Amino acid sequence: MERLACAKSFKERVTLWVDFARKHLIDNSYRTDLVEYSELLICQNKGAIKIDKLCESLGYTSRHCREKFKDAQGISIKSYSEIIRF
């Protein structure tokens, strides 16, 4: 906090904050799972991604992806995509 308070510029404060975040707040061992990555891809594409393309990029069959997503979220990938698109 002292270093932040003593920083002379906004850019220096940002650099100090980023360095702190990298050392103390980010877990580099964390890996996203299939469902979380699916959600990310759907959101990045604003819901306009074909399920087959999504599953291909994940490296799983569409059946496996649909089952895992439905188990985790309680709705289908298609419904989730439609909600995001809406």
C-alpha positions in Angstrom: 0.0 0.0 0.0 2.8 2.4 0.8 4.4 1.8 -2.6 1.1 2.5 -4.3 0.6 5.7 -2.3 4.1 6.8 -3.1 3.9 6.1 -6.8 4.3 9.2 -8.9 2.1 8.4 -11.8 -1.0 6.4 -12.6 1.0 4.2 -14.9 3.3 3.3 -12.0 0.3 2.5 -9.8 -1.1 0.2 -12.4 2.2 -1.6 -12.8 2.5 -2.1 -9.1 -1.1 -3.4 -8.9 -0.5 -5.8 -11.8 2.7 -7.1 -10.2 0.9 -7.6 -6.9 -2.0 -9.4 -8.6 0.3 -11.7 -10.5 2.1 -12.7 -7.4 -0.8 -13.0 -4.9 -4.1 -13.2 -6.7 -3.7 -15.4 -9.7 -3.6 -19.1 -9.4 -1.4 -20.3 -12.3 -2.2 -23.9 -11.6 -6.0 -23.4 -12.3 -7.3 -25.0 -15.5 -10.8 -24.4 -16.9 -13.0 -27.4 -17.3 -15.1 -28.3 -20.3 -18.3 -26.5 -19.1 -16.5 -23.3 -18.1 -14.6 -23.2 -21.4 -17.8 -23.9 -23.3 -19.5 -20.9 -21.5 -16.5 -18.7 -22.4 -16.6 -19.7 -26.1 -20.4 -19.2 -26.2 -20.1 -15.7 -24.6 -17.2 -14.7 -26.8 -19.3 -15.6 -29.9 -22.4 -13.9 -28.4 -24.3 -17.2 -28.6 -23.7 -17.5 -32.3 -21.5 -20.6 -32.4 -22.6 -23.9 -33.7 -22.6 -26.7 -31.2 -20.5 -29.0 -33.5 -17.8 -26.3 -33.9 -17.8 -25.7 -30.1 -17.3 -29.4 -29.4 -14.7 -29.7 -32.1 -12.7 -26.9 -30.5 -13.0 -28.6 -27.1 -11.9 -32.0 -28.5 -14.9 -34.0 -27.4 -17.9 -35.5 -29.1 -21.0 -33.3 -29.2 -22.9 -35.9 -27.1 -20.3 -35.8 -24.3 -20.3 -32.0 -24.3 -24.1 -31.8 -24.2 -24.3 -34.3 -21.4 -21.6 -32.6 -19.3 -23.0 -29.1 -19.9 -26.6 -30.2 -19.0 -25.3 -32.0 -15.8 -23.4 -28.9 -14.7 -25.9 -26.2 -15.7 -29.3 -27.8 -15.8 -29.9 -26.5 -19.3 -28.7 -27.5 -22.7 -25.9 -25.9 -24.5 -28.3 -24.8 -27.2 -30.6 -23.1 -24.6 -27.6 -21.4 -23.0 -26.5 -20.1 -26.4 -30.0 -18.8 -27.1 -30.1 -17.0 -23.8 -26.7 -15.4 -24.5 -27.8 -14.5 -28.1 -31.0 -12.9 -26.7 
